Each structure stands twice: as C-alpha cells, then as structure tokens.
Amino acid sequence: MSDKVIIFDTTLRDGEQCPGASMDIEQKLEVARQLAAMKVDVIEAGFPISSEGDFQATKIIAETIKGPIIAALARAVEIDIKRAGEALANCPNRRIHTFIATSDIHLEFKLKKTREQVLEQAVKAVKLARTFTDDVEFSPEDATRSDLDYMSAVLEACIDAGATTLNIPDTVGYALPDEYGAMLAAIFAKVPNIRKAVVSAHCHNDLGLAVANSLAAVKAGARQIECTINGIGERAGNAAMEEIVMAIRVRKDVTNVHTDVVSREFYRASRLISDVTGFAVQPNKAIVGRNAFAHEAGIHQHGIIANTKTYEIMSPSDVGVERSEIYLGPHSGKHGFEAKLKELGYNLTAEQLEKAYQRFKVVVGKKKQMSDAEIESLVGDEVYQAQEQFSIDYMHVVSGGTTVPTATIGIRKGGEVIQRAEIGVGTVDAVFKTINSILNVPHTLVDYTVKSITGGTEALGEVTVRIRDKNSAIFIGRGASPDVIEASAKAYLQAINKLLTLARPAPGV
C-alpha cells in the first residue's frame, strides 16, 4: 500500500494574501465548504491576529466545517498563539501553525535577533500552542536560505517541545527541485527525532517551480504538501493543489503515494476561486485552464478522435470537466471538422463535407476560431441550400461618410462572369441593386434581418433574406460571414437561386 500525502490547503490564508484577492466571511465559508467536499485533509482558515475579520472568518469556519482539520496561523509570539487558540476553541479537529524565520538575512534585518534567541522563541511558541491543541505545526520561515545545521537544531528542539508537523517552507521560491529535495533528505538525516513528526513542504512559485519542488519533497519523504487552488498566493503564488494531486495520481508509478482528494471537484473549485477573487484562470493553466483539454491542431484532433490517450494523459472527467473540446481554428484538419459536425448532429455526404470544410477554412482564416453556433450557421449556409445557378465570383464595395455607396459585383453562371456596378442609399442596398441588375429576376424583397451569432467584434454575422415571386411564393436565403456585407450578398443570391430552382408556375398556367 502506498503512503498517503496529506493535502494542506492554504487558499484562505496564504492564497488570500495575494494582492487584490481578499474575500469576505461568506465567501471564505463558501470556499471552505468546497474544500471540505473535496476531502482536503487540512484547511488553513486564516491568520486570526491579522484582523478582526480574519479572526471571525477563522472562528466561523472552525465551528461550521466538519471533516478536515482546521488550522490557524500564528507568529511565534504569545498574543498570536492565544488569538489563534481562541478562534479554534470550539473546533474539535484543530491545529495551530506557528512560525519564525531562521535565515540569517531575516534574523538580521527583520527580527533583529540572534540564532539562540530565535531557537528559544520557537520552542516557547510550540509549548504554548500545545496548551490549546495536541496538533501543532512549526515552520522555520525562509528555510531554503537558512543554515542547514542551525535549522536542523531548531527543528529537533521544536519536536521535543511538542510539534507534530514540521513544515519546510521555500518562502521566496528560491530553491531548485534537486536542491530542495536534497535539503529535505539532509533534514531526515540530521534531525534525530524527525520520524516523530510529519514533514511538510510549502513552496512558492517565484521561479515557476512550486509544484516541481513540492514533488521533489514528496520523493525525499515529505508526507504533507501545502498548496492553494489555482496556485494563488503572494507574489507569483503557491504550489497549485490541482497540479500536485493530479501529478501524484497520473504518475503513481513514479511517486508511489496517494491522496484522498476528490479530484473531480477541481474544476468547480477553480471557478469558485476565480469568481470570489476576480482573478481569471489563464487559458493554458494546467488541469483547470480552458484549454487544458482543448485541441485545435489537425494532427492532435485526428489522434484524439481515434483514441483520447494519444494526446490526453488524464480524463477530463477526472477533474470535473465534461469532455474534451475540439476547437476549430486555422490549424484544424478535416478529421476534426467532421468530428465536430457529427457532435453537432450533422451527417454529411462526402461532397457536402468537402464544400463545408473549404468554406470553413476561408472563414476561420479571418476569425481564428469558430463557435458551435457559427459552425452550424456555416453548414446551413453552405450545404443546405438550393442548387446554385448563380454564384458570386467577386465583390468590391465602397462606402463612407462622404462617399456614395457603390457595389461592383461579378456573378458567375457556368463559365461566364457578368459584371455590374450600382449605387444605393446604403452599402447593402447597393449590393442588392447590383445583383438585381445582373440577374433581372422578378421578385419582391419581403424581409432582411441581421444577427450576431456570437458576441465580440469578430462575431460571425448571419443574414436572412425573404423574397416573394410573382405567385406570392416565399423563398428564404441565409448567409453567414464575419463580413455582414458578404453575408448579405450570399443570402440574397441564395434566395434568388431558390426561386429559380424551386418556383412552381401559378395554378392554371
């Protein structure tokens, strides 16, 4: 049986210290409920001494949330520890997490204390914390820049004083993975009573190595990892819980450990944190980013259609995502396009598919990406229409505030192209008049409507045109394009083609 790695979530404490990420009490309670639903082992609810709001939030979470251990942070000073103990007083499953810096740079410039004074203060803090709970965690702040022998002595003394968890924080994200792993291995070798406590890793992401360092710590023997949802936290953030848990799960052949976290809640948790903090999740964010299970490249789409394992090392459902997404963009191939159409319910002939695909390549080259609604409109525009007698060979339109709207259009019938130019009261009017001048097909324009299929300035515009022939039969044309003028011309010509193809003579004629 593999060892369990304890997941210690500090989203509500270290994560909330991220500039601009503050949450109110109700939001913190909502996040805590989500973390409990995920079966996180420890929730660091706050830093009670920092403010009355943080004290109240920690107290309410401690009294409300059942299941996880609820932790409160405290500096290694009496007033902090007593305040943390007060906040956790009614929580049966509680932990006090106390800390003091051990690096020489912090001792000299921040604490202005000697090594001996800091060691004494750390021990005193742990002993005081033990009067409030049997579960005490101690952290030597800035561990990765601390003298190893001195820090090891502090750790040994804190275990003797009653600490049950020893956290080794890379407070400023300074360490490299091999270096951090080697430091933890050295701690296991140097601290004689180390096996009496759980060793924890708390890594920051200043060099983008928080997750890598956390995994190196697990390899070295750490059995608790401190992390946050989406990796939020001070400066460049913390190790991301979703990345750590899924790395452990996907590579269990290498890590040989497990967690109890319910990973299918990750996507929901990620969106919740994004909502309450206002921090958007980057599209390429591992595990929970919008593009984490999205495929646009034709080669990748072909592979995914054949077998998802070709380009996905985990199932989207494992992290709460409904399914993989095939995004249609300039790099998509016909396999991906066909798969998307089948997903949308279309079964096209080879000829229809080729026609729709060629039109797609033209449109997506302008838009860069197309939504499902735009794909459906394009298919209806290009495939489900009457046999064309006429098609637009080219079109040039001129318009502006002081320019008379003019359209020059070439329409092809068989091998012949007929060209005309007309003016109108507006650009669309000029286009329609030019088409009428070329075709000379009697009809009446009944209705012309334009709508945006999706939002944004690059949205695909859909135009619907209704015309009536001399027998009062109605013919509908539809056109879709990022260019509304082009869509209008296509819709109008499609309606006329339908009139010519489908019209029946009046009764008695």
C-alpha positions in Angstrom: 0.0 0.0 0.0 1.4 3.4 -1.0 1.9 6.2 1.6 -0.7 8.9 1.9 0.3 12.5 1.3 -1.7 15.0 3.4 -3.1 17.9 1.4 -2.9 21.1 3.5 -4.9 23.8 1.7 -3.9 27.4 2.4 -6.1 29.2 -0.1 -8.0 31.0 2.6 -4.8 32.2 4.3 -1.7 32.4 2.1 -3.8 32.4 -1.1 -5.9 35.3 0.2 -2.8 37.3 0.9 -2.4 37.7 -2.9 -2.9 41.4 -3.6 -6.5 42.0 -4.6 -7.7 38.5 -3.7 -9.4 39.4 -0.3 -12.6 37.5 0.4 -15.4 38.4 2.8 -16.5 36.0 5.5 -19.4 34.5 3.5 -17.0 33.9 0.5 -14.5 32.3 2.8 -17.1 30.0 4.2 -18.3 29.0 0.7 -14.7 28.2 -0.2 -14.2 26.2 3.0 -17.3 24.1 2.2 -16.0 23.4 -1.2 -12.6 22.3 0.2 -14.4 20.0 2.7 -16.4 18.5 -0.2 -13.1 17.8 -1.9 -11.9 15.9 1.2 -8.9 18.2 1.7 -7.1 17.0 4.9 -6.3 20.4 6.4 -7.8 23.8 5.8 -5.7 26.8 7.0 -8.6 29.1 7.6 -6.8 32.3 8.4 -4.3 34.4 10.4 -6.5 35.4 13.3 -4.2 38.1 14.8 -4.0 39.9 11.5 -7.5 41.5 11.7 -10.9 41.1 13.3 -12.3 39.9 10.0 -9.7 37.2 9.8 -10.4 36.1 13.4 -14.2 35.9 12.8 -13.8 34.0 9.5 -11.4 31.5 11.1 -13.8 31.1 14.1 -16.9 30.6 11.9 -15.1 28.1 9.7 -13.8 26.2 12.7 -17.3 26.0 14.2 -19.0 25.2 10.9 -16.9 22.9 8.7 -16.8 19.3 9.6 -14.3 16.8 8.3 -10.9 18.5 7.7 -8.5 19.7 10.3 -9.0 23.5 10.7 -5.7 25.3 11.1 -4.9 28.9 12.2 -1.6 30.6 11.6 0.3 32.4 14.3 3.7 34.0 14.6 5.9 32.6 17.3 4.6 35.2 19.8 2.2 34.8 22.7 -0.5 37.2 21.5 -0.8 35.5 18.1 -0.9 32.0 19.5 -3.6 32.9 22.1 -5.7 34.6 19.4 -5.4 31.5 17.2 -6.4 29.3 20.2 -9.4 31.5 20.8 -10.5 31.3 17.2 -10.3 27.5 17.2 -11.7 26.9 20.7 -14.9 25.3 19.5 -13.3 23.2 16.8 -12.7 19.5 17.8 -10.3 18.9 15.0 -7.9 21.9 15.2 -4.3 22.8 14.6 -2.2 25.8 15.4 0.5 26.6 12.8 3.3 28.7 14.3 6.4 30.1 12.5 9.5 32.1 12.9 12.3 32.9 10.4 15.6 31.0 10.6 17.6 32.5 7.8 20.4 34.9 8.7 19.0 37.6 6.4 15.7 37.5 8.2 17.3 37.4 11.7 19.5 40.4 10.9 17.1 42.7 9.1 13.6 41.7 10.1 13.8 40.0 13.5 17.0 41.6 14.7 17.6 38.6 16.9 20.4 36.1 17.4 20.1 32.4 16.5 19.9 31.5 20.1 17.1 33.9 20.7 15.1 32.6 17.8 15.6 29.0 18.8 14.3 29.8 22.3 11.4 31.7 20.9 10.4 28.9 18.6 10.4 26.3 21.4 8.4 28.6 23.7 5.8 29.1 21.0 5.4 25.4 20.3 4.9 24.7 24.0 2.3 27.5 24.3 0.5 26.2 21.2 0.3 22.7 22.8 -1.8 24.2 25.6 -4.5 24.8 23.1 -4.2 21.7 21.0 -2.2 18.5 20.6 -1.8 19.2 16.8 0.9 21.8 16.4 2.8 22.7 13.2 6.0 24.6 13.2 7.6 26.4 10.2 11.2 27.8 10.0 10.4 30.7 7.7 12.8 31.1 4.7 14.1 27.6 5.3 15.8 27.3 1.9 18.1 30.2 2.7 18.8 29.1 6.2 21.9 27.4 7.5 21.1 23.7 7.5 22.8 22.8 10.7 21.2 25.6 12.6 17.7 25.0 11.2 18.1 21.3 12.0 18.8 22.1 15.6 15.7 24.3 15.7 13.6 21.5 14.2 14.8 19.0 16.7 14.1 21.3 19.6 10.6 22.0 18.3 9.8 18.3 18.0 10.9 17.9 21.6 8.7 20.8 22.6 5.6 19.1 21.1 5.4 19.9 17.3 3.7 17.2 15.4 4.2 18.6 11.9 7.4 20.3 10.6 6.9 22.5 7.6 10.0 23.4 5.5 8.9 26.5 3.5 10.6 27.8 0.4 9.2 31.1 1.4 10.6 33.1 -1.5 10.6 30.4 -4.2 14.4 30.3 -4.3 15.1 26.6 -4.4 15.5 24.3 -7.4 13.9 20.9 -7.3 17.1 18.8 -6.8 18.3 21.3 -4.3 15.0 21.3 -2.3 14.8 17.5 -2.4 18.4 17.2 -1.2 17.7 19.7 1.7 14.8 17.6 2.9 16.8 14.4 2.6 19.5 16.1 4.7 17.0 17.1 7.3 15.8 13.5 7.6 19.5 12.5 8.2 20.4 15.3 10.6 17.4 15.6 12.9 17.4 12.5 15.1 13.8 12.7 16.2 12.4 13.7 12.8 10.3 10.5 12.5 8.1 11.7 15.4 6.7 14.4 13.2 5.2 14.7 9.7 7.5 16.6 7.3 5.7 19.1 5.1 6.6 21.2 2.1 5.3 24.8 1.4 6.7 26.1 -1.9 6.3 29.5 -3.6 6.3 30.0 -7.3 8.7 32.9 -7.8 10.7 30.8 -10.3 7.8 28.8 -11.5 9.0 25.7 -9.6 6.5 25.4 -6.7 4.9 22.2 -8.0 8.2 20.7 -9.1 9.7 21.5 -5.7 6.7 20.0 -3.9 7.0 16.8 -5.8 10.7 16.7 -5.1 9.8 17.0 -1.4 7.5 14.0 -1.7 10.2 12.0 -3.3 12.5 12.9 -0.4 10.0 11.7 2.2 7.6 14.7 2.9 4.1 13.5 3.6 2.3 16.8 3.7 2.1 19.3 0.9 0.8 22.9 1.4 -0.9 24.4 -1.6 -3.7 26.5 -2.9 -6.5 26.2 -5.5 -5.3 27.7 -8.8 -1.9 28.3 -7.2 -3.0 31.7 -5.9 -0.8 33.4 -3.3 1.6 36.2 -2.5 3.8 37.4 -5.4 3.9 34.6 -8.1 1.7 32.4 -5.9 1.9 29.0 -4.3 2.0 25.4 -5.5 -1.3 24.6 -7.2 -3.2 21.8 -5.4 -4.8 20.5 -8.6 -1.4 20.1 -10.3 0.2 18.3 -7.3 -2.7 15.9 -6.8 -3.0 15.0 -10.5 0.8 14.7 -10.9 0.7 12.2 -8.0 -2.2 10.4 -9.5 -1.2 10.3 -13.1 2.4 9.3 -12.2 1.7 7.0 -9.3 4.1 4.6 -11.0 6.9 7.0 -10.0 5.5 8.8 -6.9 4.2 5.7 -5.2 2.0 7.8 -2.9 -1.7 8.8 -3.0 -4.0 11.5 -1.7 -7.7 11.3 -0.6 -8.7 14.5 -2.5 -11.8 14.2 -4.7 -10.2 15.4 -8.0 -13.5 15.7 -9.9 -14.2 18.8 -7.8 -11.2 20.6 -9.1 -12.9 22.4 -12.0 -15.7 23.6 -9.8 -13.3 24.8 -7.1 -11.1 26.6 -9.6 -14.1 28.5 -10.9 -15.3 29.3 -7.4 -11.9 30.8 -6.5 -11.8 32.7 -9.8 -15.3 34.1 -9.0 -14.7 35.2 -5.4 -11.3 36.7 -6.0 -11.9 38.1 -9.5 -8.7 36.5 -10.8 -9.3 34.9 -14.1 -7.7 31.4 -14.7 -5.3 31.6 -17.6 -6.5 29.6 -20.6 -3.3 27.4 -20.7 -3.4 26.7 -16.9 -2.7 23.1 -16.2 -5.6 20.9 -15.2 -8.3 23.6 -14.9 -7.5 26.1 -17.7 -10.0 26.5 -20.6 -7.5 24.9 -23.0 -6.4 22.0 -20.7 -8.5 19.5 -22.7 -8.9 21.5 -25.9 -7.4 20.5 -29.2 -7.1 22.6 -32.4 -4.2 21.2 -34.3 -5.3 18.8 -37.0 -2.8 16.1 -36.1 -3.9 16.2 -32.4 -7.6 16.2 -33.4 -7.1 13.2 -35.5 -5.3 11.4 -32.7 -8.0 12.3 -30.1 -10.8 11.1 -32.4 -9.0 7.8 -32.8 -8.1 7.4 -29.1 -8.1 10.1 -26.4 -5.0 8.7 -24.8 -2.9 9.8 -27.8 -2.9 13.4 -26.5 -4.5 13.3 -23.1 -2.8 11.8 -20.1 -5.9 12.0 -17.9 -9.6 12.0 -18.5 -11.4 15.4 -18.4 -14.0 13.9 -16.1 -11.2 13.1 -13.5 -11.1 16.9 -12.8 -14.7 17.8 -13.3 -14.6 18.8 -17.0 -17.5 17.4 -19.0 -15.5 16.3 -22.0 -12.5 17.2 -24.3 -13.2 20.0 -26.7 -12.3 20.1 -30.4 -11.8 23.7 -31.2 -12.0 24.6 -34.8 -9.3 27.1 -35.9 -6.8 27.7 -38.6 -4.8 24.6 -37.6 -7.8 22.2 -37.6 -7.9 19.5 -40.2 -10.8 17.7 -41.9 -11.0 15.0 -39.3 -11.6 17.5 -36.5 -14.1 19.4 -38.6 -16.0 16.2 -39.4 -16.0 15.1 -35.8 -17.3 18.5 -34.7 -20.2 18.3 -37.2 -21.1 14.8 -36.0 -21.0 16.0 -32.4 -23.5 18.7 -33.5 -25.7 16.2 -35.2 -24.8 16.5 -38.9 -24.1 13.6 -41.2 -22.9 15.0 -44.5 -22.1 13.4 -47.7 -18.5 13.5 -48.9 -19.4 16.3 -51.3 -21.2 18.3 -48.6 -18.4 17.8 -46.1 -15.8 19.0 -48.6 -17.8 22.0 -49.5 -18.5 22.9 -45.9 -14.8 22.3 -45.0 -13.5 24.6 -47.7 -15.8 27.4 -46.7 -14.8 26.8 -43.1 -11.1 27.2 -44.0 -11.9 30.6 -45.6 -14.0 31.9 -42.7 -11.7 30.6 -39.9 -8.7 32.2 -41.6 -10.4 35.6 -40.8 -11.9 34.7 -37.4 -9.1 32.5 -35.9 -11.7 30.4 -34.1 -15.4 29.4 -34.6 -18.0 28.6 -32.0 -20.5 25.7 -32.4 -23.3 28.1 -33.3 -21.1 29.6 -36.0 -20.3 26.2 -37.4 -24.0 25.3 -37.5 -24.7 28.5 -39.4 -21.9 27.9 -41.8 -23.2 24.4 -42.5 -26.7 25.6 -43.1 -25.3 28.4 -45.3 -23.0 26.3 -47.4 -24.6 22.9 -47.5 -28.4 23.0 -47.1 -29.3 25.3 -50.0 -30.8 25.0 -53.5 -28.7 24.0 -56.4 -26.9 27.2 -57.4 -27.4 28.6 -60.9 -25.5 31.7 -60.0 -22.6 32.4 -57.6 -20.6 35.4 -56.6 -17.2 35.5 -58.4 -16.0 38.7 -56.8 -17.4 41.7 -55.0 -16.0 45.2 -54.3 -17.8 47.6 -52.1 -17.1 51.3 -51.4 -18.8 53.3 -48.7 -18.1 56.0 -46.1 -19.5 59.2 -44.6 -18.9 61.4 -47.7 -18.8 58.5 -50.3 -21.7 57.3 -52.4 -22.2 53.6 -51.5 -21.2 51.6 -54.6 -21.0 47.9 -55.3 -19.1 46.3 -58.1 -20.0 42.6 -58.4 -19.2 39.8 -60.8 -21.6 36.9 -60.9 -20.8 33.6 -62.4 -23.1 31.3 -64.4 -21.3 28.3 -65.7 -18.2 29.6 -67.4 -19.5 33.2 -67.9 -19.0 36.1 -65.4 -21.3 39.1 -65.7 -20.2 42.3 -64.0 -22.2 45.4 -63.0 -21.8 48.3 -60.7 -24.7 50.2 -58.9 -25.1 52.8 -56.3 -27.5 52.7 -53.4 -28.7 54.6 -50.3 -26.5 52.3 -48.2 -24.0 49.5 -48.8 -26.4 46.6 -48.7 -28.8 48.5 -50.9 -26.0 49.0 -53.5 -25.2 45.2 -53.3 -28.8 44.1 -53.8 -29.3 46.6 -56.7 -26.2 45.3 -58.4 -27.3 41.7 -58.1 -30.7 42.6 -59.5 -29.2 44.5 -62.4 -27.2 41.4 -63.4 -29.9 38.7 -62.9 -33.0 40.6 -63.7 -35.2 38.0 -61.9 -38.6 39.5 -60.9 -39.3 39.3 -57.2 -40.0 41.5 -54.1 -37.8 41.8 -51.1 -40.0 40.9 -48.1 -37.6 40.9 -45.2 -34.0 41.4 -44.4 -32.6 40.6 -40.9 -29.1 40.6 -39.4 -28.0 39.0 -36.2 -24.7 38.2 -34.5 -24.3 34.5 -33.8 -21.8 35.2 -31.0 -20.5 38.2 -29.2 -17.5 40.3 -29.9 -16.2 42.3 -32.9 -15.1 39.2 -34.7 -18.6 37.6 -34.4 -20.0 35.7 -37.3 -22.9 37.7 -38.7 -25.9 35.8 -40.0 -28.2 37.4 -42.6 -31.7 36.1 -43.5 -33.4 37.4 -46.6 -37.0 36.6 -47.7 -38.2 37.3 -51.2 -41.6 36.8 -52.9 -42.1 35.8 -56.5 -45.0 36.9 -58.7 -47.0 33.9 -57.5 -46.6 35.0 -53.8 -44.3 32.1 -53.0 -41.7 32.9 -50.4 -38.0 31.9 -50.7 -35.5 32.3 -47.9 -31.8 32.8 -48.2 -29.3 32.7 -45.4 -25.7 33.9 -45.4 -23.0 33.8 -42.7 -19.7 35.6 -42.6 -17.6 37.8 -40.4 -18.3 40.4 -43.0 -22.0 41.4 -42.9 -22.0 42.8 -46.4 -20.6 39.5 -47.7 -23.2 37.6 -45.7 -26.0 39.8 -47.1 -24.9 39.2 -50.7 -24.7 35.4 -50.1 -28.2 35.4 -48.5 -29.8 37.4 -51.3 -28.2 35.4 -54.1 -29.2 32.1 -52.3 -32.8 33.2 -52.1 -32.8 34.1 -55.8 -31.3 30.7 -56.7 -34.0 29.0 -54.7 -36.6 31.0 -56.6 -35.2 29.9 -59.9 -34.8 26.3 -58.8 -37.9 25.7 -56.7 -40.6 28.0 -58.1 -43.7 26.5 -59.5 -45.9 28.0 -62.1 -49.2 29.6 -60.9 -52.3 27.4 -61.0 -53.8 27.2 -64.5 -50.6 28.3 -66.2 
